[in-house]
């Protein structure tokens, strides 16, 4: 049974934060279960979130909630083992709305890191706003 892979030991990085204001728009707000806080990227062509897990995992589903008007039209999930190069696992295509959206990931390999690339932002300046991000799956055996 798939469960959330996000825990205190997961390290996260993001491409940018709006005006470098991490107190108001930092990455931690994607994982705080508060629907009034969010990660807000700065402008730019391709924004991303990188997660590094303490153990190897197999991702089976992504759940993401954007702010309508600031979503990505195309997303790419990449992953790799601890010392490997990132390779594409899956592509998915969110709708431009405020709903929590779920994307099943088929046949993902065991990875220690994942990178979610937010491409083709609905925003003219390329900003992405994420209220909630969850990665579901299981520990690789």
VEXDREN-2710 file (C-alpha; in Angstrom, 1 decimal):
% VEXDREN-2710
k/r/px/py/pz
1/UNK/0.0/0.0/0.0
2/UNK/1.4/3.4/-1.0
3/UNK/1.9/6.0/1.7
4/UNK/3.4/9.4/1.8
5/UNK/7.2/9.5/1.4
6/UNK/7.5/13.0/2.8
7/UNK/9.0/12.9/6.3
8/UNK/11.3/15.0/8.5
9/UNK/14.4/13.3/7.0
10/UNK/13.6/14.3/3.4
11/UNK/15.7/17.1/2.2
12/UNK/14.2/19.5/-0.3
13/UNK/15.5/22.2/-2.7
14/UNK/13.7/24.5/-5.0
15/UNK/14.7/26.5/-8.1
16/UNK/13.8/29.8/-6.6
17/UNK/11.6/31.7/-4.1
18/UNK/9.7/34.9/-5.0
19/UNK/11.9/37.9/-4.0
20/UNK/14.0/35.4/-1.9
21/UNK/11.3/35.8/0.7
22/UNK/11.6/32.3/2.3
23/UNK/9.7/33.4/5.5
24/UNK/6.6/34.1/3.4
25/UNK/7.0/31.8/0.3
26/UNK/9.6/29.2/1.2
27/UNK/9.6/25.5/0.2
28/UNK/8.5/24.3/3.6
29/UNK/5.0/25.6/3.0
30/UNK/4.4/22.9/0.3
31/UNK/4.6/20.3/3.1
32/UNK/2.9/22.0/6.1
33/UNK/-0.7/20.9/5.4
34/UNK/-1.9/24.5/5.7
35/UNK/-4.1/25.6/2.8
36/UNK/-3.2/29.2/3.4
37/UNK/0.6/28.9/2.8
38/UNK/2.5/28.1/-0.4
39/UNK/5.8/27.9/-2.2
40/UNK/5.9/30.8/-4.7
41/UNK/8.7/30.6/-7.2
42/UNK/10.4/33.6/-8.7
43/UNK/10.0/34.2/-12.5
44/UNK/11.9/32.0/-14.9
45/UNK/11.6/29.5/-17.6
46/UNK/11.6/26.2/-15.8
47/UNK/11.0/25.9/-12.0
48/UNK/11.7/22.7/-10.0
49/UNK/11.5/20.9/-6.7
50/UNK/14.2/18.4/-5.7
51/UNK/13.6/15.8/-2.9
52/UNK/16.3/13.6/-1.5
53/UNK/15.1/10.6/0.6
54/UNK/17.0/8.9/3.4
55/UNK/16.3/5.5/1.8
56/UNK/15.6/4.3/-1.7
57/UNK/12.0/4.6/-2.7
58/UNK/9.6/3.7/-5.5
59/UNK/7.3/6.5/-6.4
60/UNK/3.7/5.5/-7.3
61/UNK/1.8/8.8/-7.2
62/UNK/2.3/12.5/-7.1
63/UNK/-0.3/14.9/-5.6
64/UNK/0.0/18.6/-6.2
65/UNK/-2.2/21.6/-5.7
66/UNK/-1.3/24.8/-7.7
67/UNK/-2.8/28.2/-7.6
68/UNK/-4.9/28.6/-10.7
69/UNK/-3.1/30.9/-13.2
70/UNK/0.3/29.9/-11.7
71/UNK/0.4/26.2/-12.6
72/UNK/2.6/24.2/-15.0
73/UNK/1.1/22.9/-18.2
74/UNK/3.7/20.2/-18.5
75/UNK/5.6/18.5/-15.6
76/UNK/8.4/16.0/-15.7
77/UNK/9.4/13.6/-12.9
78/UNK/13.1/12.7/-12.9
79/UNK/14.9/10.4/-10.5
80/UNK/18.2/8.8/-9.7
81/UNK/20.1/6.7/-7.2
82/UNK/22.3/8.5/-4.7
83/UNK/25.3/8.8/-7.0
84/UNK/23.6/8.6/-10.4
85/UNK/22.4/11.0/-13.0
86/UNK/18.8/12.1/-13.2
87/UNK/16.7/10.3/-15.8
88/UNK/13.1/10.8/-16.8
89/UNK/10.6/8.6/-15.0
90/UNK/7.3/10.2/-16.2
91/UNK/5.6/13.2/-17.7
92/UNK/2.2/14.5/-16.5
93/UNK/-0.1/17.4/-17.5
94/UNK/-1.8/19.3/-14.7
95/UNK/-5.0/21.4/-15.2
96/UNK/-4.8/25.1/-14.5
97/UNK/-6.9/25.2/-11.4
98/UNK/-6.9/25.3/-7.6
99/UNK/-7.8/21.6/-7.1
100/UNK/-5.6/19.0/-5.5
101/UNK/-4.5/16.9/-8.5
102/UNK/-3.3/13.3/-8.5
103/UNK/-0.9/11.7/-11.0
104/UNK/-0.2/8.0/-10.9
105/UNK/3.4/7.0/-11.8
106/UNK/3.7/3.6/-13.5
107/UNK/6.7/1.4/-13.1
108/UNK/9.1/3.8/-11.4
109/UNK/12.5/2.5/-10.6
110/UNK/14.0/2.6/-7.1
111/UNK/15.5/6.1/-6.5
112/UNK/17.1/8.2/-3.8
113/UNK/16.3/11.6/-5.3
114/UNK/13.5/12.9/-7.4
115/UNK/13.2/16.2/-9.3
116/UNK/9.8/17.6/-10.4
117/UNK/10.3/20.0/-13.3
118/UNK/7.5/22.5/-13.8
119/UNK/7.6/23.4/-17.4
120/UNK/5.4/25.8/-19.5
121/UNK/3.9/27.8/-16.7
122/UNK/0.4/29.3/-17.2
123/UNK/1.9/32.5/-15.8
124/UNK/3.4/34.9/-18.5
125/UNK/6.5/35.3/-16.3
126/UNK/7.0/31.6/-15.5
127/UNK/6.1/31.8/-11.8
128/UNK/4.7/28.6/-10.1
129/UNK/2.7/28.6/-6.9
130/UNK/2.3/25.3/-5.1
131/UNK/0.1/25.0/-2.0
132/UNK/0.6/21.3/-1.5
133/UNK/3.0/18.6/-2.8
134/UNK/3.0/15.0/-1.7
135/UNK/4.9/12.0/-3.1
136/UNK/3.4/8.6/-2.4
137/UNK/5.0/5.2/-2.8
138/UNK/7.0/2.7/-0.8
139/UNK/10.5/2.1/0.4
140/UNK/12.5/0.0/-2.0
141/UNK/13.5/-3.4/-0.7
END
